[in-house]
């Protein structure tokens, strides 16, 4: 396995992709090119993270309320964590004694739900690194629906996500093209002289 890795590494270090997209960025390139390429790579990284988020959402098709998990209970907590990459969450103590923490997009007035009896419809999803119950609809005891979820709106949102994913992929290609355009000509990298990856 170690020999295979060494051979792969030697092949990679001598490849056109490594030469253009990595090696020339650090060797014989002007400062403005290095800055532009660095910015482009940062854009590629951000786009890949966004693509990952979109894909994890698109894995799960929209459901009708009848197809979702339904739980009835008392709202125990409503939290709004601070941070750009965090979601609001609401904790429900169900009639059968289970405590479920839901991810959702809420409002500060939702704090008034604490102690109230509600019905929650949710979908268990893999979100970034773990599975989480995502709240789609909440109905108060007086019959009021707070999220106004509809299957049709969910389908529209899914199509928008597909459009965002398509645009993000095009943006990645654009950034990679910029890197290639700036580095397609330049110094030639010395050949790797042995499979360990040592260079002249």
N, C-alpha and C positions, 0 to 999 in steps of 0.2 A: 504493500500500500504506500509506503514511504517513497519508493522508487517511482511509482506512478504519479504521486504528487509532485515530485521533483521534475519529472518530465513535463507534466502539465504546466508547472510554474515557468519552466524554461520556454515552453511554447508560447505561453501568455506574454512573457516579457519580450519576446521577439515578434509579437503579432502587430499587425497594422493598427488594430483598435487601440492597443496599449500605447503605441508610438504617437498616434494622433490625439487621442483623447486624454492622455495622462502625461507621458514622458515629455513631449514638446512644451507642455504647459510650464514645466519647471526648468527647461534647458533651452537657452538661446532664444528666449521670447521676451519681447519688450514688456515693460511694466503695465502699460495700458491693456495689452493683450491678456496678461495674467489676471488683471482685475476683471476684465470682461468675461474671461473663461470661468473665473471663480464665481462671479455673479450668476453665470449660466448654470453651473453645476448646483449652486444653491437653489435656483429655480427648479431644476430637475428633481432635486431631493424633496422640495416642498410639494411638487406635483405628484410624486410617487406616494407620499404620505396621504394626500388628498384622494388619489385613486384608490388606495387601500381602504380608506374610510367609506368611499362610495360603493366599492365592490362588496364590502361586508354588509352594507345596507341593501344592495340589489339582490343578494343571495336569497332573501326572504320575500316572497311575493305578497302583495297586499291581501288582507283577509277581511271578510265581512265580520260584523260583531258576533254573529252566531258561530263562526269558526274559531273565535278567540277564546282564551282562557278567561273564565268569569269567576270573580270572587266577591263575596259580600262581607263587610266587617266594619270596624271602627278605625278611623284615621288616628294613628298614634303620633306620627311626626310628619312635618313638611320642612324640608331643608333646601336652601339655595346656596350651595358651595360657591366660594369665590374662585375665579380662575377662568381663563379663556377656553380651556378644553374640558370643562366639567359640565355636568347636567344637573338639573334640579332633581330631587327625589322625594318620594312620598312613601311613608311606611304604613301598611295596613295590618291590623290585627284581625284575622278572619274569624268567622263564627266557630270554626273547628279548632281554633287555638294556634293556627300558623301565623307567623309574622313574615310578611312579604315586603321587600323594598323595591319600589318601582322607579324606573328612570323616566323622566318626562320633561316637557318644557312647561313651566308653570308661571304663576304670577304671585306677587307678594300677598294679595288678598286671599290666596289659597290657605294661608295660615289659619283663617277662620274655620277651615274644615276640621281642624284638630278636635277630636271628641265626637265628631258626627258619624252617623252610620251611612255608608255609601256602597255603591256597586261599581266594581272596576273591571274593565275589559282590557286584556293585555296580550302581548305576544312575546314569547321567549326568544331572544336573539343573541347571536354572538357579536359582541360589540368590542372591537379592537382586540382585547386580550382575554375577555371572559364573557360568559353568558349572563344576560341580564333581562329581567322582565320589563318590557317597554310598555308604558301605559298609553292606550289609544283613546279611551273614553272613560269618563267618570260621571256617574249619575247620583245626585243627592237623593235623600229619602223623600223629598217633596216632588221628585220626578224630573227635576231640572238636569239637563245634560250640560256639562261644562266645556267639553272639547269639540262638540259638534262634528264628530268624526263621521265620514261617509266613505264607502268603498270607492266611489267615483273620484273623490278628491285624492284618495291614496294612489289610485292609478295615475292621475295627472302628475302627482309628485314623483312617482316612479319614472315617468317619461322625462321629467325635468332632470332627474338624477342621471339618466342615460345621456342626456344632452350635455350635462356638466362633465361626465366621464369622457365623452367624445372630444369635447373642447380641451380637456386636460391632457389627453393623449396627443392631440395636435400641438399643444404648447410644449410638451416634452420633446417632440420631434423638432420643433423650431429651435429650442435651446441647444439640442445636440447638433443641429445643422450649423448654428453659430460657432460652436466649438470646432467642428470640422472645418468650417470656412477659414477660421483664424489659424488653425494648426496643420492644414493639409500640406503646407510647404514649410521646410525648416531643416534643422540639423537632423542627420541620420544617427540613430542610436547604435552604439557598438553591440555586436551580437553577443548573446549569452554564451560563455565558453564551456560551460558544463551544466549538467542537469540540476545541480544544487542551486542554480540561480545566480552564481557569481558572475560578475561582469568585468570586462576589461577596463 
